[in-house]
Amino acid sequence: MGDPRPSWDAYFLGIAQAVSVRGDCTRAQVGGVMVKRLAGLPTQVGAGYNGPPPGVPGCLSAGACPRGRLTAEECPPNTDYANCTADHAERNCVRLTPAEHRQGATLYVTREPCPSCRTLITAARIGRVVWPHGEWHPPGSD
């Protein structure tokens, strides 16, 4: 009989989903959790969600984001984010994770990273990214 507990991937994706509810965006609430193997066990070393930098009015709280006022037809997902006041969950997760824990870590996010976040993830030397129904191994992470 197998272990009835969820896999580590399912467990940390669940935590990323819980983190996402703090997201300050009318279009999507995204959460991320950075995990590193410490003392032999997968350990959460950082977390982040999408939202504006501290002190900047956000989408949900103030309706201040130009992108948030547009429909998906007017501004499709994964198009240029120049009209968005928020930092993505991946960027906030990288920013809030100590540098010594990023290299080779696994980043769990609630949706597939956009092209800009993929570039950041590669530069941060994160080893693996997992989202519901997908995963990615950044170049040079082997």
Buried (B, 14 or more C-beta within 10 A) or exposed (E): EEEEEEEBBEBBBBBBBBBBEBBBBBBBBBBBBBBBEEEEEBEBBBBBBBBBEEEBEBBBEEEBBEBBBBEEEEBEEEEEBEEBBBBBBBBBBBEEBEEEBBEEBBBBBBBBBBEBBBEBBBEBBBBBBBBBEEEBEBEEBE
